[in-house]
Amino acid sequence: MKTFKPSDDFTDRVMKEIYALEGLEEAGLKLYKRIFVSRPFRYALSGGGIFLGIFLAPVVCI
């Protein structure tokens, strides 16, 4: 069996194709997915949960 010897630019070509594919995937993210993973949204969501927990939980428990 012959041994496989890749061309000199094989790694460069494959890595360029991988980077191009990853770029397409990132560009194709929906707006709502980008919003949900953003740091400000997560802080606002946790802050809203804290606010509701502090001010609504005592009212519900009465």
C-alpha distance (Angstrom), angle and dihedral (degrees) to the residues before:
residue distance angle dihedral
M1 . . .
K2 3.77 . .
T3 3.76 119.3 .
F4 3.78 117.1 -119.6
K5 3.77 115.5 -118.3
P6 3.82 113.0 -174.0
S7 3.76 121.0 -144.9
D8 3.79 119.2 -97.0
D9 3.80 94.4 -104.5
F10 3.81 96.3 42.3
T11 3.81 95.6 106.6
D12 3.79 92.9 45.2
R13 3.81 92.7 50.7
V14 3.80 93.6 47.3
M15 3.81 93.4 47.6
K16 3.83 91.6 49.0
E17 3.80 89.4 53.0
I18 3.81 91.3 48.4
Y19 3.82 92.4 50.0
A20 3.81 90.5 48.0
L21 3.81 91.0 51.1
E22 3.81 92.2 48.7
G23 3.80 89.8 49.6
L24 3.79 90.9 53.6
E25 3.79 91.5 49.8
E26 3.81 92.5 50.9
A27 3.78 92.5 46.6
G28 3.79 90.4 49.4
L29 3.80 95.5 58.5
K30 3.75 112.2 122.3
L31 3.78 118.9 -115.6
Y32 3.78 94.2 -113.1
K33 3.81 91.3 52.9
R34 3.80 90.9 51.9
I35 3.80 90.5 49.1
F36 3.82 94.7 48.6
V37 3.79 93.5 52.1
S38 3.81 94.7 45.6
R39 3.77 117.5 110.3
P40 3.84 97.0 -130.9
F41 3.80 90.8 53.6
R42 3.79 91.6 51.9
Y43 3.81 91.3 49.8
A44 3.80 91.7 48.0
L45 3.80 91.3 48.1
S46 3.79 93.5 50.0
G47 3.80 91.1 44.6
G48 3.78 90.1 51.7
G49 3.79 90.5 50.3
I50 3.79 91.2 50.8
F51 3.80 90.8 48.6
L52 3.78 92.6 50.5
G53 3.79 91.5 45.2
I54 3.79 93.7 51.9
F55 3.78 99.0 42.9
L56 3.79 104.7 29.5
A57 3.78 102.7 37.2
P58 3.83 94.7 66.3
V59 3.81 90.1 49.1
V60 3.78 91.9 52.0
C61 3.81 92.6 46.9
I62 3.80 94.7 53.7
